[in-house]
Amino acid sequence: MSISYKDSGVDKEEGYKSVEKIKNGAKSTYNANVMNDLGSFGALYKLGDYKKPVLVSGTDGVGTKLKVAFETGIYNTVGIDCVAMCINDILCHGAKPLFFLDYLACGKLDSNVSAEIVSGVVEGCLQSEAALIGGETAEMPGFYTPGEYDIAGFAVGAVEEDQIVNGSDVKENDVLIAIPSSGAHSNGFSLIRKLFTDFTEVYNEKTIGEHLLTPTKIYVKPVQAVMKEVKINGMAHITGGGLIENVPRTIPDGLCANIQKSKIQIHELFKHDAFSRVSEEEMWGTFNMGVGFILIVDAKDKKKVIEILGQNGETAYEIGHIEKGDEKICLK
């Protein structure tokens, strides 16, 4: 008896359907620098008007937050998370996002589900003004649990060499400006899924599932608006490990970020009774607690930075300052 690829669990026709369903969405993210269409062996992108460009790249996934999507049947937000986790990281170095590629893998491909997931990727790219110029969908029967998917992404941005932000300019008496998160973003979900078992529970007018699947905020536009008018000395994307692990990544040796917990506006999600089972130390060392992104600027620029962010829809506020010290962060 003959056997086909479909007999082994891979449906090529479903794959073709998936590509057709995402093609128009991907094209909506294109700009004048995209040089070819989906379907080529490689994606071509030309650099714009840069004098001494430095490429900045980042890659990430969504993690076990995907489990919440599977259980709720809500697939159109996790693609935004995938873009955000990559784009927000390269933004920390002052990079303007150029393009993004995604990788979607599953055991059994459903073109409707894959198109819904990629619709989120498209939305994330539109929010960050990055072109979705390529990607890969892999159907691997027997490797993934039926009905489950994994998604990861890769972002590339560019910054002029003399405008790179790497924390080296951070100095004593600089202030830390917090930009709020939209929730848990895409971090700590292995713990979150132990705390919440009923995603249909209503909390503050939304279900827990809706709270948890609120996509990671993309900070490109408000932060770039600040960069056009103010020198930013350091930036931090608050991901897994919270403030404790991420702020030190942009603090030079010999300096310490003195952050006051009392100034931080805790996100409503983290006030749910379920989190009472987690110690305070674990909370601050795992979750963003309501702070998604941090800018470190000269004290004289504080008011202007907060004002610009406000004009771009962000209610930013000061949470601390830089002082001499060897610990890099003091959270008290």
MIFI-348686 format. One record per residue: residue in three letters; x, y, z of N, C-alpha, C, O in turn. Coordinates in steps of 0.2 Angstrom, whole numbers, padded with zeros to 4 digits, always signed. Layout:
BEGIN
ALAXYZXYZXYZXYZ ...
***
This chain:
BEGIN
MET+0004-0006+0000+0000+0000+0000+0004+0006+0000+0009+0007+0004 SER+0002+0011-0004+0006+0017-0004+0004+0022+0002-0002+0021+0005 ILE+0008+0026+0004+0007+0031+0010+0009+0038+0008+0014+0039+0004 SER+0005+0042+0010+0006+0049+0008+0008+0053+0014+0008+0051+0020 TYR+0010+0059+0013+0012+0064+0018+0006+0065+0023+0007+0066+0029 LYS+0000+0066+0020-0006+0067+0024-0007+0061+0028-0010+0062+0034 ASP-0006+0055+0026-0007+0049+0030-0002+0049+0036-0004+0046+0042 SER+0003+0053+0036+0008+0053+0042+0006+0059+0046+0009+0059+0052 GLY+0001+0063+0044-0002+0068+0049+0000+0075+0046-0003+0080+0050 VAL+0003+0076+0041+0004+0083+0038+0000+0084+0032+0000+0081+0027 ASP-0004+0089+0033-0009+0091+0028-0006+0097+0024-0007+0103+0026 LYS-0003+0096+0018+0000+0102+0015-0006+0107+0012-0005+0113+0012 GLU-0012+0104+0011-0017+0109+0008-0019+0114+0014-0020+0119+0012 GLU-0019+0111+0020-0021+0116+0025-0016+0121+0026-0017+0127+0028 GLY-0009+0119+0025-0004+0124+0025-0005+0129+0020-0003+0135+0022 TYR-0007+0127+0014-0008+0132+0009-0013+0137+0011-0013+0143+0009 LYS-0018+0134+0014-0024+0138+0016-0022+0143+0021-0024+0149+0021 SER-0018+0141+0026-0015+0145+0031-0011+0151+0028-0012+0157+0030 VAL-0007+0150+0023-0003+0155+0020-0007+0160+0017-0006+0166+0017 GLU-0012+0158+0013-0017+0162+0009-0021+0167+0014-0022+0173+0013 LYS-0023+0164+0020-0026+0168+0025-0022+0173+0029-0025+0178+0031 ILE-0016+0172+0029-0011+0177+0032-0008+0182+0028-0005+0187+0030 LYS-0008+0181+0021-0004+0185+0016-0006+0192+0016-0002+0196+0016 ASN-0013+0193+0016-0015+0200+0016-0013+0204+0022-0012+0210+0022 GLY-0014+0201+0028-0012+0204+0034-0005+0206+0034-0003+0211+0036 ALA-0001+0201+0032+0007+0203+0032+0008+0209+0027+0012+0213+0029 LYS+0005+0209+0022+0006+0214+0017+0004+0221+0020+0007+0226+0018 SER-0001+0221+0024-0003+0227+0027+0003+0231+0031+0002+0237+0033 THR+0008+0227+0033+0013+0229+0037+0019+0232+0033+0024+0235+0036 TYR+0019+0231+0027+0025+0232+0022+0026+0240+0022+0021+0244+0022 ASN+0032+0242+0021+0033+0249+0019+0038+0249+0013+0039+0243+0010 ALA+0040+0255+0011+0044+0255+0005+0051+0251+0005+0054+0250+0000 ASN+0053+0249+0011+0059+0246+0011+0059+0238+0010+0064+0235+0009 VAL+0053+0235+0010+0052+0228+0009+0053+0227+0001+0049+0230-0003 MET+0057+0223+0000+0059+0222-0008+0056+0216-0011+0057+0215-0017 ASN+0053+0211-0007+0050+0205-0011+0044+0203-0007+0042+0206-0001 ASP+0040+0198-0009+0034+0196-0006+0035+0189-0002+0040+0186-0003 LEU+0030+0187+0001+0030+0181+0005+0031+0175+0000+0028+0176-0006 GLY+0034+0170+0001+0035+0165-0003+0042+0164-0006+0044+0158-0009 SER+0046+0169-0005+0053+0168-0007+0057+0164-0002+0055+0163+0003 PHE+0063+0162-0004+0067+0158+0001+0070+0163+0006+0071+0160+0012 GLY+0070+0169+0005+0072+0174+0010+0069+0180+0009+0066+0182+0004 ALA+0068+0184+0015+0065+0191+0015+0070+0196+0014+0075+0196+0017 LEU+0069+0201+0009+0073+0206+0007+0071+0213+0010+0065+0214+0009 TYR+0075+0216+0014+0074+0223+0017+0080+0227+0016+0085+0226+0018 LYS+0078+0233+0013+0084+0238+0013+0084+0243+0018+0078+0245+0020 LEU+0090+0245+0021+0090+0250+0026+0088+0257+0023+0090+0258+0017 GLY+0085+0261+0027+0083+0268+0024+0089+0273+0025+0095+0271+0024 ASP+0087+0279+0027+0092+0284+0028+0096+0284+0034+0094+0288+0039 TYR+0101+0280+0035+0105+0279+0041+0112+0281+0038+0115+0279+0033 LYS+0116+0285+0043+0123+0286+0041+0128+0281+0044+0132+0278+0040 LYS+0127+0279+0050+0131+0273+0053+0127+0269+0057+0127+0269+0063 PRO+0122+0265+0053+0117+0261+0056+0121+0255+0060+0125+0252+0058 VAL+0118+0253+0066+0119+0247+0070+0113+0243+0070+0108+0246+0072 LEU+0113+0237+0068+0107+0233+0068+0107+0230+0075+0111+0228+0078 VAL+0100+0230+0078+0099+0227+0085+0094+0222+0084+0088+0223+0081 SER+0095+0216+0086+0090+0210+0085+0088+0207+0092+0092+0208+0097 GLY+0083+0204+0092+0080+0201+0098+0075+0195+0096+0072+0196+0091 THR+0075+0190+0100+0071+0184+0099+0067+0182+0105+0070+0182+0110 ASP+0061+0180+0105+0058+0178+0111+0051+0174+0109+0050+0173+0103 GLY+0048+0171+0114+0042+0168+0112+0036+0170+0117+0037+0176+0120 VAL+0031+0167+0118+0025+0169+0122+0025+0164+0129+0022+0166+0134 GLY+0029+0159+0129+0029+0154+0135+0022+0151+0136+0018+0150+0132 THR+0021+0149+0142+0015+0145+0144+0009+0149+0144+0004+0147+0146 LYS+0009+0156+0143+0003+0160+0142-0001+0157+0137-0007+0157+0137 LEU+0002+0153+0132-0001+0150+0127-0007+0145+0129-0012+0144+0126 LYS-0005+0142+0135-0010+0137+0138-0016+0140+0140-0022+0137+0139 VAL-0016+0147+0142-0022+0150+0143-0026+0151+0137-0032+0151+0137 ALA-0023+0153+0131-0026+0154+0125-0029+0147+0123-0035+0147+0120 PHE-0026+0142+0123-0029+0135+0121-0035+0134+0125-0040+0131+0123 GLU-0035+0135+0132-0041+0133+0136-0047+0138+0135-0052+0136+0137 THR-0045+0144+0133-0051+0149+0132-0053+0149+0125-0059+0152+0124 GLY-0049+0147+0121-0051+0147+0114-0050+0154+0111-0052+0156+0105 ILE-0046+0158+0114-0044+0165+0112-0037+0165+0109-0033+0165+0113 TYR-0037+0166+0103-0030+0165+0099-0027+0172+0097-0022+0172+0094 ASN-0031+0177+0096-0029+0183+0092-0025+0188+0096-0024+0193+0094 THR-0023+0187+0102-0019+0191+0106-0012+0189+0107-0008+0193+0108 VAL-0011+0182+0107-0004+0180+0109+0001+0182+0103+0007+0182+0105 GLY-0001+0183+0097+0003+0185+0092+0006+0192+0094+0012+0194+0092 ILE+0002+0196+0097+0004+0203+0099+0009+0202+0104+0015+0206+0104 ASP+0008+0198+0109+0013+0196+0114+0020+0194+0111+0025+0197+0113 CYS+0020+0190+0106+0026+0188+0103+0030+0194+0100+0036+0194+0101 VAL+0027+0198+0097+0030+0204+0094+0032+0208+0099+0038+0211+0099 ALA+0028+0210+0104+0030+0214+0110+0036+0212+0113+0040+0216+0115 MET+0037+0206+0115+0042+0203+0119+0049+0204+0115+0054+0205+0118 CYS+0049+0204+0109+0055+0205+0105+0056+0213+0104+0062+0215+0105 ILE+0051+0216+0101+0052+0223+0100+0053+0227+0106+0058+0232+0105 ASN+0050+0226+0111+0052+0230+0117+0059+0229+0120+0062+0234+0122 ASP+0062+0223+0118+0069+0222+0120+0073+0226+0116+0078+0230+0119 ILE+0072+0226+0110+0077+0230+0105+0076+0238+0106+0081+0241+0105 LEU+0070+0239+0108+0069+0247+0109+0073+0249+0115+0075+0255+0115 CYS+0075+0245+0120+0079+0247+0125+0086+0250+0123+0089+0253+0127 HIS+0088+0248+0117+0094+0251+0115+0093+0257+0110+0098+0259+0106 GLY+0087+0259+0110+0086+0265+0105+0084+0263+0098+0084+0267+0094 ALA+0083+0256+0097+0082+0254+0090+0075+0255+0088+0070+0254+0091 LYS+0075+0258+0081+0068+0258+0078+0067+0252+0075+0071+0249+0071 PRO+0061+0248+0076+0060+0242+0073+0060+0242+0066+0056+0247+0063 LEU+0063+0238+0062+0062+0237+0055+0058+0232+0052+0053+0233+0049 PHE+0059+0225+0055+0055+0220+0052+0055+0214+0057+0059+0214+0062 PHE+0050+0210+0056+0049+0204+0061+0047+0198+0057+0045+0198+0052 LEU+0050+0192+0060+0048+0186+0057+0045+0181+0063+0048+0182+0068 ASP+0040+0177+0061+0038+0173+0066+0038+0166+0064+0039+0164+0058 TYR+0038+0161+0069+0039+0154+0068+0033+0151+0072+0032+0152+0079 LEU+0028+0147+0069+0023+0144+0072+0023+0137+0071+0024+0135+0065 ALA+0022+0133+0076+0023+0126+0076+0017+0123+0079+0014+0125+0084 CYS+0015+0117+0077+0009+0113+0080+0010+0106+0078+0014+0104+0074 GLY+0005+0102+0081+0005+0095+0079+0000+0094+0073+0002+0090+0069 LYS-0006+0097+0073-0011+0097+0068-0013+0104+0066-0016+0107+0070 LEU-0012+0106+0060-0013+0113+0058-0020+0114+0057-0023+0110+0053 ASP-0023+0119+0060-0030+0122+0058-0029+0129+0055-0027+0133+0059 SER-0030+0130+0049-0028+0136+0046-0032+0142+0049-0030+0147+0049 ASN-0038+0140+0052-0042+0146+0055-0038+0148+0061-0038+0154+0063 VAL-0036+0143+0065-0032+0145+0071-0026+0148+0070-0024+0154+0073 SER-0022+0146+0065-0015+0149+0064-0016+0156+0061-0012+0160+0062 ALA-0022+0157+0057-0023+0163+0054-0025+0168+0060-0023+0174+0059 GLU-0028+0166+0065-0030+0170+0070-0024+0172+0074-0023+0178+0076 ILE-0020+0167+0076-0014+0169+0079-0009+0174+0075-0007+0179+0078 VAL-0009+0173+0069-0004+0177+0065-0008+0184+0064-0004+0189+0063 SER-0014+0184+0065-0018+0191+0065-0015+0195+0071-0015+0201+0070 GLY-0014+0192+0076-0011+0196+0082-0004+0198+0080-0002+0203+0082 VAL+0000+0194+0077+0007+0196+0075+0006+0202+0070+0010+0207+0071 VAL+0002+0202+0066+0001+0208+0061-0001+0214+0065+0002+0219+0064 GLU-0005+0213+0070-0007+0219+0074-0001+0222+0078+0000+0228+0079 GLY+0003+0217+0081+0009+0219+0084+0014+0223+0080+0017+0228+0082 CYS+0014+0221+0074+0019+0224+0069+0016+0231+0067+0020+0235+0066 LEU+0010+0231+0066+0007+0238+0065+0008+0243+0070+0009+0249+0069 GLN+0007+0240+0077+0008+0245+0082+0015+0247+0083+0016+0253+0085 SER+0020+0243+0081+0027+0245+0082+0030+0247+0075+0036+0249+0075 GLU+0026+0247+0070+0028+0250+0063+0034+0246+0061+0039+0248+0058 ALA+0033+0239+0062+0038+0234+0059+0035+0230+0054+0029+0229+0054 ALA+0039+0229+0048+0036+0225+0043+0036+0217+0045+0042+0215+0046 LEU+0031+0214+0044+0031+0206+0044+0033+0203+0038+0029+0202+0033 ILE+0039+0202+0037+0042+0201+0030+0043+0193+0029+0045+0191+0023 GLY+0042+0189+0034+0042+0182+0033+0041+0178+0039+0039+0181+0044 GLY+0041+0171+0038+0039+0167+0044+0039+0160+0042+0041+0158+0036 GLU+0037+0156+0047+0037+0148+0045+0032+0145+0049+0031+0147+0055 THR+0028+0141+0046+0023+0137+0050+0025+0130+0049+0025+0127+0043 ALA+0026+0126+0055+0028+0119+0055+0023+0115+0058+0021+0116+0063 GLU+0021+0110+0054+0016+0105+0056+0020+0099+0058+0023+0095+0054 MET+0020+0097+0064+0024+0091+0067+0020+0086+0071+0020+0086+0077 PRO+0016+0082+0067+0012+0077+0071+0016+0072+0076+0022+0070+0074 GLY+0013+0071+0082+0017+0067+0086+0022+0071+0091+0024+0068+0096 PHE+0023+0077+0089+0028+0081+0093+0024+0086+0098+0026+0087+0103 TYR+0019+0089+0095+0015+0093+0100+0008+0090+0101+0005+0086+0097 THR+0005+0092+0107-0001+0089+0109-0007+0092+0104-0006+0098+0103 PRO-0011+0088+0102-0016+0090+0098-0020+0096+0100-0022+0096+0106 GLY-0021+0101+0096-0024+0107+0098-0020+0113+0101-0022+0118+0102 GLU-0013+0111+0102-0008+0116+0105-0003+0118+0099-0002+0115+0095 TYR-0001+0124+0100+0003+0128+0096+0009+0131+0100+0008+0132+0106 ASP+0014+0132+0097+0020+0136+0100+0021+0142+0095+0021+0141+0089 ILE+0023+0148+0097+0025+0153+0093+0031+0157+0096+0031+0158+0102 ALA+0036+0159+0091+0041+0163+0093+0043+0168+0088+0040+0167+0082 GLY+0047+0173+0089+0048+0178+0084+0055+0180+0084+0059+0179+0089 PHE+0056+0184+0079+0063+0187+0078+0062+0194+0076+0059+0195+0070 ALA+0065+0199+0079+0064+0206+0077+0071+0209+0076+0076+0208+0079 VAL+0071+0214+0071+0077+0217+0069+0076+0225+0069+0071+0227+0066 GLY+0080+0229+0072+0079+0236+0072+0086+0239+0070+0091+0236+0069 ALA+0086+0246+0070+0092+0249+0068+0092+0256+0072+0087+0259+0074 VAL+0098+0258+0074+0100+0264+0077+0106+0267+0075+0111+0263+0073 GLU+0107+0273+0075+0113+0276+0073+0118+0275+0078+0116+0275+0084 GLU+0124+0273+0076+0129+0271+0081+0130+0276+0087+0131+0274+0093 ASP+0130+0283+0086+0131+0288+0091+0125+0289+0095+0125+0293+0100 GLN+0119+0285+0094+0113+0286+0097+0111+0280+0101+0105+0279+0104 ILE+0115+0275+0101+0114+0268+0105+0113+0270+0112+0117+0274+0116 VAL+0108+0267+0115+0107+0267+0123+0109+0261+0126+0106+0256+0124 ASN+0114+0261+0130+0116+0255+0133+0117+0255+0141+0119+0251+0144 GLY+0115+0261+0144+0115+0262+0151+0122+0265+0153+0123+0267+0159 SER+0127+0266+0148+0133+0269+0150+0133+0276+0152+0137+0278+0156 ASP+0128+0279+0150+0127+0287+0152+0123+0288+0158+0122+0293+0160 VAL+0120+0282+0161+0117+0283+0167+0121+0286+0173+0127+0283+0173 LYS+0119+0291+0177+0123+0294+0182+0119+0295+0188+0113+0295+0188 GLU+0123+0297+0193+0120+0299+0200+0115+0304+0199+0116+0309+0195 ASN+0109+0303+0202+0104+0308+0203+0099+0308+0197+0094+0312+0196 ASP+0100+0304+0192+0096+0303+0186+0089+0300+0190+0089+0297+0195 VAL+0084+0301+0186+0077+0298+0189+0075+0292+0185+0076+0292+0179 LEU+0071+0288+0188+0068+0282+0184+0060+0284+0183+0057+0285+0188 ILE+0058+0284+0177+0051+0285+0175+0048+0278+0173+0051+0275+0169 ALA+0043+0277+0176+0039+0270+0175+0033+0272+0170+0029+0276+0171 ILE+0033+0267+0165+0027+0267+0161+0023+0261+0162+0026+0255+0163 PRO+0017+0261+0164+0013+0256+0166+0012+0250+0161+0013+0251+0155 SER+0012+0244+0164+0011+0238+0160+0003+0237+0159-0001+0241+0162 SER+0001+0233+0155-0006+0231+0153-0008+0225+0157-0014+0223+0157 GLY-0004+0222+0161-0006+0216+0165+0001+0212+0166+0006+0215+0167 ALA+0000+0206+0166+0005+0201+0167+0010+0201+0161+0015+0198+0162 HIS+0008+0204+0156+0012+0203+0150+0013+0196+0148+0008+0192+0147 SER+0019+0193+0147+0020+0186+0145+0024+0183+0150+0028+0178+0148 ASN+0024+0185+0156+0029+0182+0161+0026+0179+0167+0021+0182+0169 GLY+0029+0174+0170+0026+0171+0176+0020+0167+0175+0017+0165+0180 PHE+0019+0164+0169+0012+0161+0168+0013+0154+0170+0007+0151+0172 SER+0018+0151+0171+0018+0144+0174+0016+0145+0182+0013+0140+0184 LEU+0018+0150+0185+0015+0151+0192+0008+0153+0192+0004+0151+0195 ILE+0006+0158+0187-0001+0160+0187-0006+0155+0185-0011+0155+0188 ARG-0004+0150+0181-0008+0144+0180-0009+0140+0186-0014+0136+0186 LYS-0005+0140+0191-0006+0136+0197-0011+0140+0202-0014+0137+0206 LEU-0011+0147+0201-0015+0151+0205-0022+0151+0203-0027+0152+0207 PHE-0023+0151+0196-0030+0152+0193-0032+0145+0189-0028+0143+0185 THR-0037+0143+0191-0040+0137+0188-0046+0138+0184-0048+0134+0180 ASP-0050+0143+0186-0056+0145+0183-0055+0151+0179-0055+0157+0182 PHE-0054+0151+0172-0053+0157+0168-0060+0160+0167-0060+0166+0164 THR-0065+0157+0169-0072+0161+0167-0074+0165+0173-0079+0169+0173 GLU-0070+0165+0179-0072+0169+0185-0072+0176+0183-0067+0178+0179 VAL-0077+0180+0185-0077+0187+0183-0074+0191+0189-0075+0190+0195 TYR-0069+0195+0187-0065+0200+0191-0065+0207+0188-0062+0207+0183 ASN-0067+0212+0192-0067+0218+0189-0070+0219+0182-0067+0222+0178 GLU-0076+0216+0181-0080+0216+0175-0077+0213+0169-0080+0213+0164 LYS-0072+0209+0170-0069+0205+0165-0068+0198+0167-0067+0197+0173 THR-0068+0193+0163-0066+0186+0166-0058+0186+0167-0054+0190+0164 ILE-0056+0181+0171-0049+0180+0172-0046+0178+0166-0040+0181+0165 GLY-0049+0174+0162-0046+0173+0155-0044+0179+0151-0039+0180+0148 GLU-0049+0184+0151-0048+0190+0147-0042+0194+0151-0038+0197+0147 HIS-0042+0194+0157-0037+0198+0161-0030+0195+0159-0025+0199+0157 LEU-0029+0188+0159-0023+0185+0158-0021+0186+0150-0015+0186+0149 LEU-0026+0186+0146-0024+0186+0139-0024+0194+0136-0023+0195+0130 THR-0024+0198+0141-0023+0205+0138-0016+0206+0136-0011+0204+0139 PRO-0015+0208+0130-0008+0207+0127-0003+0212+0130-0004+0217+0132 THR+0003+0210+0129+0009+0214+0131+0009+0221+0128+0008+0221+0122 LYS+0010+0226+0131+0010+0233+0128+0016+0234+0124+0022+0232+0126 ILE+0015+0237+0119+0021+0239+0114+0023+0246+0115+0018+0250+0114 TYR+0029+0247+0117+0030+0254+0120+0034+0258+0114+0036+0264+0116 VAL+0034+0256+0108+0038+0259+0103+0036+0267+0102+0041+0271+0102 LYS+0030+0268+0100+0028+0275+0098+0029+0280+0104+0032+0285+0103 PRO+0027+0279+0110+0028+0284+0115+0035+0285+0117+0037+0290+0118 VAL+0039+0279+0117+0046+0280+0119+0050+0284+0113+0054+0288+0115 GLN+0049+0282+0107+0052+0286+0102+0050+0293+0102+0054+0297+0099 ALA+0044+0295+0104+0042+0302+0104+0046+0305+0109+0048+0311+0108 VAL+0048+0302+0115+0052+0305+0120+0059+0306+0117+0063+0311+0118 MET+0062+0300+0113+0069+0300+0111+0070+0306+0106+0075+0308+0105 LYS+0065+0308+0102+0065+0314+0098+0067+0321+0101+0069+0325+0098 GLU+0065+0321+0108+0066+0328+0111+0070+0327+0117+0073+0333+0119 VAL+0071+0321+0120+0075+0321+0126+0080+0315+0126+0079+0310+0123 LYS+0086+0316+0129+0091+0311+0129+0089+0306+0134+0088+0308+0140 ILE+0089+0300+0132+0087+0295+0137+0094+0291+0139+0097+0289+0134 ASN+0095+0290+0145+0102+0287+0147+0101+0280+0148+0106+0276+0147 GLY+0095+0277+0150+0095+0270+0150+0087+0268+0150+0083+0272+0151 MET+0086+0262+0147+0080+0259+0147+0079+0252+0149+0084+0248+0148 ALA+0074+0250+0152+0073+0243+0154+0066+0241+0152+0061+0244+0154 HIS+0066+0235+0149+0059+0231+0148+0058+0227+0154+0062+0222+0155 ILE+0053+0227+0157+0052+0223+0163+0048+0217+0162+0042+0217+0161 THR+0052+0212+0161+0050+0205+0159+0050+0200+0165+0050+0202+0170 GLY+0052+0194+0163+0052+0189+0169+0058+0191+0173+0063+0193+0171 GLY+0056+0190+0180+0061+0193+0185+0060+0199+0188+0063+0202+0192 GLY+0055+0203+0184+0052+0209+0187+0057+0215+0187+0062+0214+0184 LEU+0056+0220+0191+0061+0225+0192+0068+0223+0194+0073+0225+0192 ILE+0067+0218+0199+0074+0216+0202+0079+0213+0197+0085+0215+0198 GLU+0077+0210+0192+0081+0207+0188+0083+0211+0181+0088+0211+0179 ASN+0078+0215+0180+0078+0219+0173+0081+0226+0174+0085+0228+0169 VAL+0080+0229+0179+0083+0236+0180+0091+0236+0180+0094+0240+0177 PRO+0094+0231+0184+0101+0231+0184+0104+0230+0177+0110+0232+0177 ARG+0101+0228+0172+0104+0227+0166+0106+0233+0162+0110+0233+0157 THR+0103+0239+0165+0105+0245+0162+0108+0250+0167+0109+0256+0165 ILE+0111+0247+0172+0114+0251+0177+0122+0250+0177+0123+0244+0178 PRO+0126+0255+0177+0133+0254+0177+0136+0252+0184+0132+0253+0189 ASP+0141+0248+0184+0144+0247+0190+0146+0253+0194+0147+0258+0192 GLY+0144+0252+0201+0146+0258+0206+0140+0262+0207+0140+0267+0211 LEU+0134+0261+0203+0128+0264+0204+0122+0260+0206+0122+0254+0204 CYS+0117+0263+0209+0111+0259+0211+0105+0262+0210+0104+0268+0211 ALA+0100+0259+0207+0093+0262+0206+0089+0261+0213+0088+0255+0215 ASN+0088+0266+0216+0084+0266+0222+0077+0267+0220+0075+0273+0218 ILE+0073+0262+0221+0066+0262+0219+0062+0261+0225+0063+0256+0229 GLN+0056+0265+0226+0052+0265+0231+0045+0261+0229+0042+0263+0225 LYS+0044+0255+0233+0038+0251+0231+0032+0256+0232+0027+0255+0228 SER+0032+0260+0237+0026+0264+0238+0024+0269+0233+0018+0271+0232 LYS+0028+0270+0228+0027+0274+0223+0024+0271+0217+0021+0273+0212 ILE+0025+0264+0217+0023+0260+0211+0015+0259+0211+0012+0257+0216 GLN+0012+0260+0206+0005+0259+0205+0004+0252+0203+0004+0250+0197 ILE+0002+0247+0208+0001+0240+0207-0005+0239+0202-0010+0242+0203 HIS-0004+0235+0197-0009+0233+0192-0015+0229+0196-0013+0225+0200 GLU-0021+0231+0194-0027+0227+0197-0026+0220+0197-0028+0217+0202 LEU-0023+0217+0192-0023+0209+0192-0019+0207+0198-0021+0202+0201 PHE-0014+0210+0200-0010+0208+0205-0013+0209+0212-0010+0207+0217 LYS-0019+0212+0212-0022+0213+0219-0027+0207+0220-0031+0207+0225 HIS-0028+0203+0215-0033+0197+0216-0031+0193+0221-0025+0192+0223 ASP-0036+0190+0225-0034+0186+0231-0030+0180+0229-0026+0178+0234 ALA-0030+0178+0223-0026+0172+0222-0018+0173+0223-0015+0168+0225 PHE-0016+0179+0222-0009+0181+0223-0007+0181+0231-0001+0182+0232 SER-0012+0181+0235-0010+0181+0242-0006+0174+0244-0003+0174+0249 ARG-0007+0169+0240-0003+0163+0241+0005+0164+0239+0009+0159+0241 VAL+0006+0170+0236+0013+0171+0234+0017+0176+0239+0014+0181+0240 SER+0023+0174+0241+0026+0179+0245+0028+0186+0242+0028+0186+0236 GLU+0028+0191+0246+0030+0197+0243+0036+0197+0239+0037+0200+0233 GLU+0041+0194+0241+0048+0193+0238+0047+0190+0231+0050+0192+0226 GLU+0043+0185+0231+0042+0181+0225+0038+0185+0220+0040+0185+0214 MET+0033+0189+0222+0029+0193+0218+0034+0198+0214+0034+0199+0208 TRP+0038+0202+0218+0042+0207+0215+0048+0204+0211+0051+0207+0207 GLY+0050+0198+0212+0055+0194+0208+0053+0190+0202+0057+0187+0199 THR+0046+0190+0201+0043+0186+0196+0039+0191+0191+0040+0190+0185 PHE+0035+0195+0194+0030+0199+0189+0032+0206+0189+0036+0209+0193 ASN+0029+0210+0184+0031+0217+0183+0027+0221+0188+0029+0227+0189 MET+0022+0219+0191+0018+0222+0196+0015+0228+0194+0012+0232+0198 GLY+0015+0230+0187+0012+0236+0185+0016+0240+0181+0014+0245+0179 VAL+0023+0239+0181+0028+0243+0177+0030+0239+0172+0033+0234+0172 GLY+0029+0241+0166+0031+0237+0160+0037+0240+0157+0041+0236+0153 PHE+0039+0246+0157+0045+0249+0154+0047+0255+0158+0043+0258+0162 ILE+0054+0256+0159+0057+0261+0163+0062+0265+0158+0066+0262+0155 LEU+0061+0272+0159+0066+0276+0156+0070+0279+0162+0067+0281+0167 ILE+0077+0280+0161+0081+0283+0165+0084+0290+0162+0087+0289+0157 VAL+0082+0295+0165+0083+0302+0162+0086+0307+0167+0086+0306+0173 ASP+0089+0312+0164+0092+0317+0169+0086+0320+0173+0081+0321+0170 ALA+0087+0322+0179+0082+0325+0183+0079+0331+0180+0073+0332+0181 LYS+0082+0335+0177+0079+0341+0174+0075+0340+0168+0070+0344+0166 ASP+0075+0334+0165+0070+0332+0160+0064+0328+0162+0060+0326+0158 LYS+0064+0327+0169+0058+0322+0171+0051+0325+0169+0047+0321+0166 LYS+0050+0331+0170+0043+0334+0169+0042+0333+0161+0036+0332+0160 LYS+0047+0335+0157+0045+0335+0150+0044+0328+0148+0040+0327+0143 VAL+0048+0323+0150+0047+0316+0148+0040+0313+0150+0037+0310+0146 ILE+0038+0315+0156+0031+0313+0158+0026+0316+0154+0021+0313+0152 GLU+0027+0322+0152+0022+0326+0148+0022+0323+0141+0016+0322+0138 ILE+0027+0321+0138+0027+0319+0131+0024+0312+0131+0020+0310+0127 LEU+0025+0308+0136+0022+0301+0137+0015+0302+0138+0011+0298+0135 GLY+0013+0307+0142+0006+0308+0142+0002+0310+0136-0004+0308+0135 GLN+0006+0314+0132+0003+0316+0125+0002+0310+0121-0001+0310+0116 ASN+0006+0305+0122+0006+0298+0118+0002+0293+0122+0003+0287+0121 GLY-0003+0295+0127-0007+0290+0130-0005+0286+0136-0008+0281+0138 GLU+0001+0288+0138+0004+0284+0144+0004+0289+0150+0007+0294+0150 THR+0001+0286+0156+0002+0289+0162+0008+0287+0166+0008+0283+0170 ALA+0013+0290+0164+0020+0289+0167+0021+0292+0174+0018+0298+0175 TYR+0026+0290+0178+0027+0293+0184+0034+0291+0187+0037+0286+0185 GLU+0037+0295+0191+0043+0294+0194+0043+0288+0199+0038+0289+0204 ILE+0047+0284+0199+0047+0279+0205+0054+0278+0209+0055+0274+0213 GLY+0059+0282+0207+0065+0282+0210+0071+0286+0207+0070+0290+0202 HIS+0077+0285+0210+0083+0289+0207+0089+0285+0207+0089+0279+0210 ILE+0094+0287+0204+0101+0284+0204+0105+0287+0209+0106+0293+0210 GLU+0108+0282+0213+0113+0284+0218+0119+0280+0218+0119+0275+0215 LYS+0124+0282+0222+0130+0277+0222+0129+0271+0226+0125+0271+0231 GLY+0132+0266+0224+0131+0259+0227+0133+0253+0223+0134+0254+0217 ASP+0134+0248+0226+0136+0242+0222+0131+0237+0221+0132+0232+0217 GLU+0125+0238+0223+0120+0233+0222+0116+0233+0216+0112+0229+0214 LYS+0116+0239+0212+0113+0240+0206+0105+0242+0207+0103+0246+0203 ILE+0102+0238+0211+0095+0240+0213+0094+0239+0220+0096+0235+0223 CYS+0090+0244+0223+0088+0244+0230+0080+0245+0229+0078+0251+0228 LEU+0076+0240+0231+0069+0240+0230+0066+0240+0237+0066+0234+0240 LYS+0063+0245+0240+0061+0245+0247+0055+0249+0248+0052+0250+0253 
***
